[in-house]
Amino acid sequence: MWDAYKKGYKAWLQLEKSLADNSVEAYLHDIDMLTTFLLSTAIKSPDKVTLKELEQFVKWVAELGMTASSQARIISGLRSFYKYCLLEQITSTDPTVLLEAPKLKRTLPDTLSFEEIENIINQIDLSKAEGGRNKAMLETLYSCGLRVSELVNLKISCLYLDVGFVRVIGKGDKERLVPIGSDAIKYIKIYKDELRVHIAIKKDQEDILFLNRRGSKLTRVMVFLILKELAKKAGITKSISPHTFRHSFATHLVEGGADLRAVQEMLGHESITTTEIYTHLDREYLRNTLQQFHPAFIPKK
């Protein structure tokens, strides 16, 4: 019975919500877990599920050893499923309305200073064939605040370098225009016009900007490994990933006084609440500035 509901829900996620395949599979996995839990009950359809069953399900999930963040994500999946059920009139009420998610500790992401980012990029050996590519790649990553998936899928046809913009295809195939800095433009042009032309490009990869030596687009793992190696050479001991560059991009904008809505647009966040984490970072920056420079905060000798 549930298979028909899951099939309809999958189509809704793909067609109406335009979610990526990985996201669709994650949401379907949440419903699979719910139906596994309900096997021991007489409940055969979504309209028979009540808040009581959902609370028991969440307790069961917790007993499986799942973290608070995993539990919260599963509850988010349940809410999405029942939103679909209401729209399709499969149910007349939403039992997830009063379902409480576990409290999550909001951790601030690691960030790099502009000097640290420059130090990392300066470790690139430009005498090597991949050096020019890596230089262009990391300059673009920081200049535009891209997700690593957006970086590896960046297309030549999405570059508008003469006017200083790139068209980014983000989560759910949503597009946005992001300004790109002059250094990134400079090194993209060098890579594209002088280095990339010597690669034997594989079929269907002709429009992908950043390629590996075999002519295919880079994997996210490869970008991660490149960055980790450069950070190690730079003597930086912080936990570094491509997302650290994205966090640093946003943090530097907010610290410089950028409007939060503008930062939201450039990051491609669907909700402003996702971007608001950078206001917490900004407050920490202000506190540190006060402690360093304000007479009332400086310890008396």
Summary of the structure (lengths in Angstrom):
residues: 301
radius of gyration: 23.4
end to end distance: 74.9
largest distance: 74.9
contacts: 841
relative contact order: 0.09
helix: 58%
strand: 5%
